[in-house]
Amino acid sequence: MVKLFDVDEQNWLDVISLGVTEEQKKFLAEPIGIVARGYVYRACNAKVYGICNGGHVIGVALVRNMDEEPACYELQQFMIDQRFQNKGYGTEALRLILSVLSKERKYSRVEVCVNKDDAAALWVYKKVGFEDTGYIDERIPHCYNLMYNLNKDDRPYSDIMISDFSNPLFQTAFKKYFLELGHAIKDWNGLFKEMNDDGDNVAFVRTSMNDKVIGFIQFKPVKFSSWFFEETCGFIREFWVAEEFRNKNHGTALISLAEKHFTDNGIYTSILTTDTAARFYKRHGYVKAVGCKAKNQDEVFIKHLK
C-alpha cells in the first residue's frame, strides 16, 4: 500500500538514491535538490514527503505555502522512481498528498507548474482532477499552470483507490460484503494474498465522513486474444454497496470511477457477470453479451465506453 512518510536523517539517503529516466530529467530536479529545496523554503512551511510502497521508497514530493494572492499550496516537485512508474503509484500518492492538504485546508487550492512537453505528468495531474488555469507565467512560458480545488472535497464521503489488498479498509468492506452473501471464509489472509498475487487488481472503496464503509468496486484488466485479434477489457470482479446506502447514487458513482479508470488506461470495453443486478447494469448502458458464457454460469454484460 502506498504511504507518505517524513524525510529525516534516518531515511534521506534512500530518498536521494531515487532516479527518473533521461527524458524526465529535463522536467524534474534531482532528489537531493528536492530535499534541499525543502530546507531553503522552510520559511514557506515547505514539506518534503517521502513516498513508499511495501517497504520500498518509491518517490518524493515537495509542497510549500504561497501566501501572495491567489494564495495556495504549491506542489513544487513530484516524482516516482523509474523502477516503479506505470503501476498506478503516482496517482495513488498524489491523491494521498491532496487528502493531507484537504484536511489541513489552510488554502482552498493546490497549484502545480508543468512543462508543456511533459505529457506523462500532465496526464497524471489531470487524471486526479487538476485543471488548466489558463495562466502562463511570462518567466516560464513553456509551462502550464494547473490547479486543484480542495473545496470540491467537501463531500460527505471519500473515495480511496486501493491496489494492495492487505489494506484494512478494503478488508473491512470485503468482509461485510461476504457476510451479507452468507459466504464463510476460513482463511481470510489467504484470500487477500491471492488477490495481491493475481496482479493488476484495483479497487475503489467509498467511506462516509464517520468512516462507515459505503461500498466498493474491484476490477482488473483482462486480455482476450485469438490467433489474429486481441483486446483488453476491464473486468468488474466484485461490486457492493451497503444496504443502508443503497438507492442514493453510490453504486452509480462507484461504477463511474471504475469506467473512468479503464478509459484513463486505454481500455474501452467493460465486462462483468451478475445474477442479481441485471436491471442496474442495463440502466447504466450494459447489454447482455449474447454468445458469451461465464464459468460461473451467470449472465455476462458488456459496455463499450467510447
C-alpha positions in Angstrom: 0.0 0.0 0.0 1.3 3.5 -0.9 2.1 5.7 2.1 3.7 9.0 2.8 6.5 9.5 5.3 8.6 12.3 6.7 12.1 12.6 5.3 14.7 12.7 8.1 18.3 11.9 8.9 17.4 8.2 9.0 16.0 7.8 5.5 17.1 10.7 3.4 19.8 8.7 1.7 17.1 6.3 0.4 15.3 9.3 -1.0 18.2 10.8 -2.8 19.0 7.5 -4.4 15.8 7.7 -6.4 16.0 8.3 -10.2 14.0 9.0 -13.3 14.5 8.4 -17.0 16.9 10.6 -19.0 13.8 12.2 -20.7 12.3 13.1 -17.3 15.4 14.7 -16.0 14.6 17.7 -18.3 11.5 18.3 -16.2 12.4 17.4 -12.6 15.1 18.4 -10.1 17.4 15.7 -8.7 16.0 14.1 -5.5 18.9 15.7 -3.5 17.8 19.0 -4.9 14.2 18.4 -3.9 15.3 17.7 -0.3 17.5 20.8 -0.3 14.6 23.0 -1.5 12.6 21.8 1.4 15.2 23.4 3.6 15.6 26.5 1.5 11.8 27.1 1.5 11.4 26.4 5.2 10.0 29.9 5.8 7.2 29.0 3.5 6.3 25.9 5.6 7.8 23.6 2.9 7.2 19.9 3.4 9.1 17.1 1.8 7.0 13.9 1.5 8.7 10.6 1.0 6.6 8.0 -0.8 6.9 4.3 -0.1 5.1 1.1 -1.0 5.6 -2.3 0.7 8.8 -1.2 2.4 10.3 0.3 -0.8 11.0 4.0 -1.1 9.5 4.8 -4.5 9.2 8.6 -4.7 9.4 12.1 -3.2 7.3 15.3 -3.4 7.7 18.9 -2.1 4.8 21.2 -1.1 5.2 24.8 0.1 2.8 27.6 1.1 2.3 30.5 -1.3 0.9 33.5 0.6 0.8 36.0 -2.2 -2.6 36.2 -4.0 -4.0 34.0 -5.1 -2.7 32.2 -2.0 -2.4 28.4 -2.4 -0.3 25.3 -1.8 2.3 24.9 -4.4 3.3 21.4 -5.4 6.9 22.2 -6.2 8.2 18.8 -7.2 6.6 15.3 -7.5 8.5 12.2 -8.8 8.2 8.5 -8.8 11.4 6.4 -9.3 11.6 5.0 -12.8 11.5 1.4 -11.5 8.0 2.0 -10.0 6.4 4.0 -12.8 3.3 2.9 -14.8 1.9 0.9 -11.8 -0.6 3.5 -10.5 1.6 4.5 -7.6 2.0 8.1 -8.8 -1.8 8.6 -8.9 -2.3 7.0 -5.5 0.5 9.1 -3.9 -0.8 12.3 -5.5 -4.3 11.6 -4.1 -2.8 11.0 -0.6 -1.0 14.3 -0.7 -4.2 16.1 -1.7 -6.0 14.3 1.1 -3.4 15.6 3.6 -3.7 19.2 2.3 -7.5 19.0 2.2 -7.5 18.1 5.9 -5.2 20.9 6.8 -7.1 23.3 4.5 -5.0 26.5 5.1 -5.7 27.3 1.4 -8.5 26.2 -0.9 -6.4 25.3 -3.8 -3.2 23.5 -4.9 -1.2 24.7 -7.9 1.5 23.0 -9.9 3.6 24.2 -12.8 4.1 21.5 -15.5 6.2 21.6 -18.6 4.0 21.5 -21.8 6.2 18.7 -23.1 5.8 16.5 -20.0 2.9 14.5 -21.3 3.1 11.8 -18.7 2.9 14.3 -15.8 0.1 16.3 -17.4 -1.9 13.1 -17.8 -1.5 12.1 -14.1 -2.4 15.6 -12.8 -5.5 15.9 -14.9 -6.5 12.3 -14.0 -6.8 13.2 -10.3 -8.6 16.5 -11.0 -6.1 19.2 -11.7 -7.4 21.8 -14.3 -5.6 24.2 -16.5 -6.0 27.8 -15.1 -5.1 29.3 -18.5 -2.4 31.4 -16.8 1.1 31.4 -18.3 3.9 32.9 -16.3 6.0 35.0 -18.7 9.1 33.8 -16.9 8.3 30.2 -17.8 6.2 30.4 -21.0 6.8 26.7 -21.7 4.8 25.6 -18.6 1.1 25.2 -17.9 -0.3 26.3 -14.5 -2.7 23.6 -13.2 -5.0 24.0 -10.2 -6.8 21.5 -7.9 -9.8 22.9 -6.0 -9.8 21.5 -2.4 -13.3 22.7 -1.8 -14.7 20.0 -4.1 -13.5 17.6 -1.5 -16.2 18.9 0.9 -18.4 15.9 0.4 -20.0 13.6 3.0 -17.9 10.7 1.7 -14.4 9.9 0.2 -13.2 7.5 -2.4 -9.9 5.7 -1.9 -8.2 3.8 -4.7 -6.5 0.6 -3.4 -4.1 -1.8 -5.1 -2.8 -3.6 -2.0 -5.5 -5.8 -0.6 -3.8 -6.2 2.8 -5.3 -2.7 3.3 -7.6 -2.9 6.4 -10.2 -0.6 4.8 -10.6 -2.9 1.8 -10.6 -6.0 4.0 -13.4 -4.4 6.2 -15.5 -3.7 3.1 -15.0 -7.1 1.6 -15.8 -9.0 4.8 -19.1 -7.1 5.2 -19.9 -7.9 1.6 -19.2 -11.7 2.0 -21.1 -11.7 5.4 -24.1 -10.3 3.6 -23.8 -13.0 0.9 -23.6 -15.7 3.6 -20.1 -16.9 2.5 -18.0 -18.4 5.2 -14.2 -18.0 4.7 -11.8 -20.0 6.8 -8.6 -18.2 5.6 -9.1 -14.5 5.0 -5.4 -13.8 4.9 -5.0 -16.4 2.2 -7.9 -14.9 0.2 -6.5 -11.3 0.3 -3.0 -12.7 -0.5 -4.4 -14.4 -3.6 -5.9 -11.1 -4.7 -2.5 -9.5 -4.5 -0.7 -12.4 -6.2 -3.2 -12.3 -9.0 -1.8 -9.0 -10.1 -3.4 -5.9 -11.6 -6.4 -5.9 -9.3 -7.6 -2.4 -8.3 -10.5 -1.3 -6.1 -12.2 1.9 -5.1 -13.6 2.0 -1.5 -16.2 4.7 -0.6 -16.5 5.7 3.1 -18.6 8.2 4.9 -17.0 11.0 6.9 -17.5 9.0 10.1 -15.6 6.1 8.5 -18.5 3.9 7.7 -18.0 1.7 4.7 -20.5 2.7 2.0 -19.3 0.2 -0.7 -16.5 -0.8 -3.0 -15.8 -1.9 -6.6 -13.0 -4.2 -7.5 -11.8 -4.7 -11.1 -8.8 -5.6 -13.3 -7.7 -5.7 -17.0 -8.3 -8.9 -18.8 -6.8 -9.7 -22.2 -8.9 -11.6 -24.8 -6.9 -12.9 -27.7 -7.1 -15.2 -30.7 -4.6 -16.1 -33.3 -5.4 -12.8 -35.1 -7.2 -10.4 -32.7 -6.5 -9.1 -29.3 -8.5 -6.8 -26.9 -8.0 -5.8 -23.3 -11.2 -5.3 -21.4 -11.9 -4.0 -17.9 -13.4 -6.8 -15.8 -15.5 -5.8 -12.9 -14.9 -8.6 -10.4 -16.8 -7.6 -7.2 -19.2 -4.7 -6.6 -21.1 -3.9 -3.4 -23.0 -1.1 -1.7 -24.0 -1.5 2.0 -27.8 -1.8 2.4 -28.2 1.4 4.3 -26.6 3.4 1.5 -28.4 1.9 -1.5 -30.6 3.9 -3.8 -28.5 7.0 -3.1 -26.4 7.0 -6.3 -23.3 5.5 -4.6 -23.4 2.5 -6.9 -23.6 4.8 -10.0 -20.6 6.8 -8.6 -18.5 3.7 -8.0 -19.1 2.1 -11.4 -18.3 5.5 -13.0 -15.0 5.6 -11.1 -14.1 2.1 -12.5 -15.1 3.0 -16.0 -13.1 6.2 -15.9 -10.1 4.2 -14.6 -10.5 1.9 -17.6 -10.6 4.8 -20.2 -7.7 6.6 -18.5 -5.6 3.5 -19.0 -6.7 3.0 -22.7 -9.4 0.3 -22.0 -12.7 1.0 -23.8 -14.7 -2.1 -23.0 -16.1 -3.1 -19.6 -17.3 -6.6 -18.9 -19.0 -8.3 -15.9 -21.2 -11.1 -14.7 -24.3 -10.8 -12.5 -27.2 -12.9 -11.2 -28.8 -10.3 -9.1 -28.3 -6.8 -10.6 -29.1 -7.0 -14.3 -31.5 -4.1 -14.2 -28.9 -1.8 -12.5 -26.3 -2.6 -15.2 -28.8 -2.2 -18.1 -29.7 1.2 -16.7 -26.0 2.1 -16.9 -25.6 1.1 -20.6 -24.6 -2.5 -20.2 -26.1 -5.1 -22.6 -26.2 -8.8 -22.4 -23.3 -10.4 -24.3 -25.1 -12.9 -26.4 -22.9 -16.0 -27.0 -20.5 -15.1 -24.2 -20.5 -17.6 -21.3 -19.1 -17.2 -17.8 -17.6 -20.2 -15.9 -19.9 -19.5 -13.0 -22.9 -19.6 -15.4 -24.0 -16.1 -14.5 -25.2 -13.8 -17.3 -22.4 -11.7 -19.0 -22.9 -8.0 -19.6 -20.7 -5.7 -21.7 -20.4 -2.0 -22.3 -18.4 -0.1 -24.9 -17.1 3.0 -23.1 -16.4 5.1 -26.2 
